[in-house]
Amino acid sequence: MTAINLNLEPLVEELNHDQFYRLCLANKDIAMERSSAGQLIIMSPVGGESGRQEANYIIDLGIWNRQTGLGTVFSSSTVFNLPNGGDRSPDVAWVQLERWNALTPEQQTKFPPICPDFVIELRSQSDRLKPLQEKMQEYLESGLRLGWLINPQGKTVEIYRPGQAVEVIKCPATVSGEEVLPGFVLTIK
C-alpha cells in the first residue's frame, strides 16, 4: 500500500501548521504528513524488513551521537514543522544540539519548527520513488545540510546536499556523514 494524498480543499482552503497539529492529535492512530504544497498525506505502515532496517539506522546514528554529543536523533514518529510550509516525518533525523537547544520547551514538545540538519529516507516496498525524491527536495528547500535516500530496490543511495546536484551511488557498502556528522559512517545493509 502506498501513501494516500487526501484533498481537503472542499473543507478548508489550506491546512496550516496549527490545524495540521490539531488534526494529528485528534487522529493519533493515523500517521500523516503535509507537503509544502498543502497536500495531506496519510502514510501506510511499513513491513518488517523496512522497519528492521530503519531501526538499525537509528541505532547506528544514535550510538555515534551519544559518543559525540553533537545533536539529537529522532525517529520516524517525529513530525517537523518545516520553514517551507510542510510538516514532514523523515525515517531518521538529526538536529545539531545548538539549533535544538535554541527552541523553546513548547516548540520542542509540539512538532518542532525546524528542519533537521540530516535525514535518512528509506524506500520501503510500498513507496514510490518520485514522492520520496520530492520530499528530499522539500527538506533541502527548508535548510537540510545532508540527506540520504536509501533505495534497496534500486540498490542505490541518493545523496542530497544544498546547492549541489543529487549524487547517486550504486551499491555502496557505506556512506559518510561528511562534515555534517563528522566521523559517522553508515553501513548499507
C-alpha positions in Angstrom: 0.0 0.0 0.0 1.3 3.5 -0.8 0.7 6.8 0.9 -2.7 8.4 0.2 -2.9 12.1 -0.7 -6.2 13.5 0.6 -7.7 16.6 -0.9 -9.2 18.8 1.8 -10.0 21.7 -0.5 -13.8 21.3 -0.2 -13.5 21.8 3.6 -10.6 24.2 4.0 -8.7 26.4 1.5 -5.3 25.5 3.0 -4.4 23.4 6.1 -1.9 25.4 8.2 0.7 24.1 10.6 -1.6 24.6 13.7 -4.6 22.9 12.1 -2.4 20.0 11.0 -1.1 19.6 14.5 -4.7 19.6 15.9 -5.7 17.1 13.2 -2.9 14.8 14.2 -3.8 15.0 17.9 -7.4 14.1 17.1 -6.3 11.1 15.0 -3.3 9.7 16.9 -3.6 6.2 15.2 -3.1 7.7 11.7 0.4 8.6 10.5 0.1 11.8 8.5 2.3 14.4 6.8 1.6 17.6 5.0 3.6 18.6 1.9 4.8 22.2 1.3 2.0 22.4 -1.3 -0.6 21.7 1.5 -1.4 18.1 0.5 -2.5 15.9 3.4 -0.6 12.6 3.1 -1.8 9.5 5.0 1.2 7.2 5.4 0.9 3.5 5.2 2.8 1.3 7.7 6.0 -0.4 6.6 6.7 -4.1 6.6 9.1 -6.0 8.8 12.2 -5.7 6.7 11.9 -1.9 6.2 11.1 -1.4 9.9 14.2 -3.5 10.9 16.5 -1.5 8.6 15.1 1.8 9.8 15.7 0.7 13.4 19.2 -0.3 12.7 20.0 3.1 11.0 18.5 4.9 14.1 20.7 2.8 16.4 23.8 3.4 14.4 23.2 7.2 14.3 22.2 7.2 18.0 25.4 5.4 19.1 27.5 7.9 17.1 25.6 10.8 18.6 26.0 9.5 22.2 29.7 9.3 21.6 30.0 12.8 20.1 27.2 14.7 21.9 26.8 16.9 18.8 23.0 16.7 18.4 19.7 15.0 18.9 18.4 11.9 17.0 14.7 11.5 16.0 12.6 8.5 14.8 10.0 8.5 12.1 7.3 9.3 14.6 8.6 12.9 14.8 6.9 15.5 12.6 9.0 18.5 11.8 7.2 21.8 11.0 9.4 22.9 8.1 10.1 26.5 7.2 8.9 26.0 3.7 5.4 25.1 4.8 5.4 21.3 5.0 5.1 19.1 8.1 7.3 16.0 7.4 8.4 12.9 9.2 11.8 11.6 8.0 12.6 7.9 8.8 15.7 9.1 10.7 16.6 12.7 11.6 19.3 14.6 13.4 19.4 18.2 14.6 22.6 19.9 15.7 22.4 20.4 19.5 22.8 24.3 19.4 19.9 24.5 17.0 17.7 22.2 19.0 18.5 24.0 22.3 17.5 27.3 20.7 13.9 26.1 20.5 11.6 26.8 23.4 10.3 23.9 25.5 6.9 24.3 23.9 8.4 24.2 20.4 10.4 21.0 21.3 7.2 19.4 22.7 5.0 20.0 19.7 6.0 19.5 16.1 9.4 21.3 16.2 9.5 24.3 13.8 12.9 23.4 12.4 14.4 21.5 9.5 16.7 18.6 10.5 20.3 19.1 9.6 20.4 15.5 8.4 17.8 13.0 7.3 17.5 9.4 6.1 14.5 8.3 4.0 14.4 4.6 3.4 12.3 3.4 0.5 10.1 0.6 1.6 8.5 -1.9 -0.8 5.3 0.1 -0.8 6.9 3.5 -1.5 7.1 5.1 -5.0 10.5 6.7 -5.6 9.3 10.1 -7.1 7.4 11.3 -4.0 10.4 10.4 -1.8 12.7 12.4 -4.1 10.2 15.4 -3.9 10.2 15.0 -0.1 14.0 15.2 -0.1 13.8 18.4 -2.2 11.4 19.9 0.4 14.0 19.2 3.1 16.7 20.9 1.0 14.5 23.9 0.4 13.9 24.1 4.2 17.6 24.1 5.2 18.7 20.5 5.2 22.5 20.1 5.2 22.8 16.4 4.2 20.2 13.8 3.3 20.3 10.2 2.2 17.5 8.5 0.2 18.3 4.8 0.6 16.7 2.7 -2.1 17.1 -1.1 -1.5 15.0 -1.9 -4.6 17.3 0.1 -6.9 20.4 -0.7 -4.8 21.3 3.0 -4.7 21.8 5.8 -2.2 20.9 9.3 -3.4 22.9 12.0 -1.5 21.3 15.4 -1.1 23.4 18.5 -0.3 22.4 22.2 -0.6 23.5 23.9 -3.8 24.6 20.6 -5.5 23.2 18.1 -7.9 21.9 14.9 -6.3 24.7 12.3 -6.2 23.5 8.7 -6.9 25.8 5.9 -5.7 25.2 2.4 -7.0 25.6 -0.5 -4.4 27.6 1.4 -1.8 28.9 -0.6 1.2 29.0 2.6 3.3 28.1 6.3 3.2 29.8 9.1 5.1 28.3 11.8 7.3 30.9 14.2 5.8 31.3 17.5 7.8 27.7 17.4 9.0 28.2 14.2 11.0 32.0 14.1 11.4 33.2 10.6 11.7 29.8 8.9 11.1 29.9 6.1 8.6 26.7 4.1 7.9 27.0 0.6 6.6 24.3 0.0 4.0 22.8 -3.5 4.5 
